[in-house]
């Protein structure tokens, strides 16, 4: 079987009885076995599932997937890539997992990720660095590093990641895949190990736009276990994918996308070609200035670190997870447990978060960032009165060398300038392939829309994808 | 605003229930200083009257008791006695 087969094609094969569920599971399990030592993208493969086909009849019957390690899967370890949760067994399924199981999908394992989803390169996991299948000396992106690398190398047909500030779209872009950050509240956060609760969302990582729309439809919907989910029923994003752009479609190109100061020239080149292509397809192009965009990363930094520090205060060794031994006193146990259990980047983020929340600085940083978030949101809302969707490259640099930003994480995070603003304001964005660089490294384009515009985003992305075929490029050496 | 320094790092570490090694103190001071310098740019943003208010609404539900399998939860305790989580002593004997 072609390892780069899509979910859609797999479903057709199943329907024609050319393959059965067990053969599919065996196929992917073998592939993980063969290639995972090279990529380190899967922390655990659920081999006990192999004889357990899922008898649920649904849109994903018999389709295996892996979930990022910060998503609870009943009875399985959920370590969030951290030592502090290395022995934590999830006592329930996250809502996104139970929805996938109800749709017939089969959980095949846990995907490696940066500790507590705090990273952009997959280098901050307690379970080792994940490599990019396109070039194993480079990062697959992060923090959903394992999920993206696994789909890219054809070790699973799809994966579920989480995004707090680019963590689905950026690795999707670095691995020539499709990744969605949905409207905040579209998908339940129940069972996602929290990083920054006001921006965390689960999203699918797939090979094609159709597959992504299919999985995202299943994940969507209100959940009584998450009061921040929107009062909307589950959606069917696949129903309007006809390969055509919408009538009177105006695409807004974010002006900063073309700034040679800070964006790789090869990315600008691919992106510019994509814009011309969309124009030929009938899109009306407008150039849109979003002045607040330059503050996007700073606003995101403050809000996400503040919420992250608060969420991670619960890890103290009392109820579950790692506990430091030989403490004579309770407070000593907390401190030792956290000292031993958290990695460096997580500690830096906790410290930053508590700094911006601390007395004397809260107004200058945290409260100010919340107000700035209002202005950022207003600027995007204004832009969406002028254009149907906005577009930009997903990331400002090509997949970089592992270790390139050791000691200079700030520079690495600045490359998230086009993804984090959407997370801060909770509006949807989809990244998809728009070409390869000279050294055959993937480049991604993203389409951004107003709240609840997923259907429209998928329609446009599908039309662009089908008309260009960049998704057909696969990494060499995984046949 | 003054530069982020070691004294501030130690204060924040205490608030964060983190004890830092000498090596960590050295690297973290410079890394946090970079981050603080970077995020300070948001001071330039002019906040108009209409953007000042941060609106969030509370969503509540009935507080109904549901059955939970507490044994599964307690089985994950790092240390336990019967159905209780145990921890080192909270108060000093002095």
Interface residues (C-beta under 8 A of the other chain):
Chain A: X87 X88 X89 X91 X224 X227 X228 X292 X295 X297 X298 X299 X301 X302 X309 X313 X316 X317 X318 X319 X320 X321 X322 X323 X327 X328 X329 X330 X331 X332 X333 X334 X335 X336 X338 X339 X342 X344 X347 X348 X350 X351 X352 X354 X355 X356 X358 X364 X365 X367 X368 X369 X370 X371 X372 X373 X374 X375 X378 X407 X409 X410
Chain B: X1 X4 X8 X9 X11 X12 X13 X15 X16 X17 X18 X19 X20 X24 X27 X28 X31 X32 X34 X35 X36 X38 X39 X41 X42 X43 X45 X47 X48 X51 X52 X53 X54 X59 X60 X61 X69 X72 X73 X76 X77 X78 X79 X85 X87 X88 X89 X90 X92
